[in-house]
Amino acid sequence: MNLVWKLLRQHISIPQIAGFFVANLVGMFIVMLGVQFYRDVLPVFTSEDSFMKQDYLIVSKKIGMANSLSAHGNVFSGAEIEELEGQSFVEKTGRFIRAQYQVQASLGIGGQSMMSTELFFESVPDAFVDVSSNQWRYTPGETDAVPIILPRSYINMYNFGFARSHHLPAINESVLGMVDVRIRIRGNGRETELKGRVIGFSNRLNTILVPESFIVWSNREYAPEDTPETTRLIVQVSNPTDPAVSDYLASQGYELEEDRSQTEKTAYFLKMIIMIVLAIGLVITVLSFYILMLSIYLLVQKNAEKLENLMLIGYSPSRTARPYQLLTLVLNFLVFVLALLVLWFVRCYYMDLVTTLYPEMTSGTLLPAVVAGLLQLLLVSVINVFAIRRKVLSIWKRKE
């Protein structure tokens, strides 16, 4: 084997081999990055809310010039709610009840104050919140802390903006028990401080949600003269994709707070972009394969006479072709290892941004990229080995 290699390596072109190595590295890296990025980011668009079922819709009135000038233009009347409840696709409805008093809350971790701001509370019937009754209840004088569900967008703004600029720790599901919430309520000439307990984040609710029992009690105590108006409804439907749902809402001038179709469109375009990226990576890989095969063919052609002599003195075609095959296998394996290493650094960078925006996201593993890279490595290597053996056999047959 060493003798054969010493005879055949004399005409190896380093620039041609380097060209193949770089091109194959770029192609494999793009393919692995596309597969890994798709698997890492897709859950952002497809994950379900842990507190709201998918057949729950949040309905409000569209804000236009006509009702924007009126303080009650976006309020649902009793007749409108009854009409909505009478639709065949509606199973049950609930009203958002808003706190009628002033609320100020401060957040901290481990005794360190992080931020303090004015907030607002809302509630929906407990039946619409997918949380155990032990976690989602409040009894004045008995419950130690007010359960709170925060909108995910608030946490994203804090983690990505406020926390970074003030060098504060990010908040995610794993540190919920460490978050200290102090609530100060002012109204009806009274002021009270309560303790809050964040039990989770919601992707679909753009409000700070507390138990209905707390809202009813606190409104009675701190805003007894104000009657909460219904500006939003939570509706359970039999089939959210039923065209009758969207047709009715449009005819009444209602809109959904979260349009799932937009999320689906975004996920679809993400798939399309990833497919384009994968196609580009595969094209570069194919071109690098041709560069390598051209280099090997030229090398074999330059050594044709030596190959013929080796086979005449007893070396088999497979043994003669083995140095070239091993060369391609080693190059392909080095490309895979280096591409995986580069991908690891790139993924650390973009996953840091993703987990900052979506703290609930898990980092996962590099398994999708590894599988894609190994499949590409196997395919290219098998084709390389077969093509080299075929070229050497053609020289042997020509001699015969």
C-alpha positions, 0 to 999 in steps of 0.5 A, a space after each residue: 500500500 505504501 509503495 503504491 501510494 508513493 508511486 501515485 502521489 507525485 502528480 497530486 494537485 494541491 490547489 485542486 484538492 484544496 478547491 474541492 475541500 473548500 467547496 465541499 465544506 461550504 456546501 455541507 455547512 449550508 445543508 447542515 445549517 439549513 436543517 438545524 436552523 429549521 428544526 431549532 426555529 420552527 417551534 417558535 411558530 408552531 408551539 401551542 400555548 400552555 394556558 389557552 386551548 387552540 379552539 379558544 378565540 379572543 374577539 374584539 371590535 375593530 377600532 376605526 374612526 367611528 368608534 375611536 372617538 367614543 369611549 364606549 365604541 369598542 364595548 360589547 353590548 348585552 345584545 351583541 354577546 347574546 347574538 354571538 352566543 347564539 351562533 351554531 359554531 359557538 360552544 361557550 363564551 366568556 368576558 374579559 373583566 378589567 381591573 378598575 383601579 390603579 395597579 403598580 407592580 415591581 419585579 425582582 429576583 432573589 431580593 434584587 429589584 429589577 423594575 417597577 411599572 404601572 400595569 393593568 389586570 384582567 381576568 376570564 372565567 376560570 374554565 377558560 384557563 388550563 391551569 389546575 385549580 390549586 394554582 389558579 385561585 384566590 381567596 382574600 385573607 387566605 391565599 398567600 399570593 395572587 397567581 399571575 399569567 404574563 404575556 410572552 411579549 412582555 417577557 421578550 421585551 424585558 429580556 431582549 431590551 431592559 435586561 441586557 441594557 441594565 445587565 440583569 438576568 433573563 427570565 424564563 420558565 426555569 426561574 419562575 419560582 425566583 421571581 418576586 412580584 409586589 403589587 400595589 393597589 390604589 383606589 377608593 381612597 385606599 392603598 394595599 400591597 399584595 404579593 404576586 406569583 407568576 405561574 407562567 407565560 402565554 403566547 396568545 394573551 396580550 394582557 396580564 391575567 389574574 383569577 376572576 375571583 381576585 378581579 371581582 373582589 378587588 373591583 368591589 373593594 377598590 372601585 365599587 362605583 365603577 362597572 367594568 365594561 366588556 371590550 373583549 370576549 373569549 369564545 370556544 368554537 367547535 372548529 376554528 378553521 370553519 369559514 362560518 367563523 371568519 365570515 360572521 366575525 367580518 360581517 359584525 366588524 369583529 376581529 381576532 386578537 391573534 390570527 393563527 393564519 398569519 403564523 401558519 403563513 410565516 411558518 410556510 415561508 420559513 419552510 420555503 426559505 430553508 428549501 431554497 437554502 438547502 437547494 443552494 447547498 446541494 448545488 455547491 456540494 454537487 459542484 465540489 463533487 465534480 471538482 474532486 472527480 475531475 482532479 482524481 481523473 486527471 491524477 489517474 490519467 497522469 499515472 495511467 502507465 504506472 497503474 497499468 504496470 502495477 496491475 501487470 505485476 499482480 496488483 488488483 484493480 481494487 488495490 490499485 484504486 484504494 489510495 485514491 478512494 482513501 484520499 477522498 474518504 479522508 477529505 470528505 470526513 474532514 469536511 464533515 468534522 470541520 462543517 460540524 465545528 463551524 455549525 456549533 459556533 454559529 448555532 451558539 450565536 443564533 440560539 442565544 438570540 432565540 432563547 433571549 426572545 423566547 426563554 421557554 425554548 430548549 436548545 435541543 441537540 445537533 442531531 438533525 445537522 449530524 444526520 443530514 451531514 452523515 447522509 451527505 457524507 455517505 452519499 458523496 463518499 459512495 459515489 466517489 469510491 464507485 467512480 474511482 474504481 470504475 476509472 481504474 477498471 477502464 484502464 485495466 480493460 483498455 490494457 487487456 
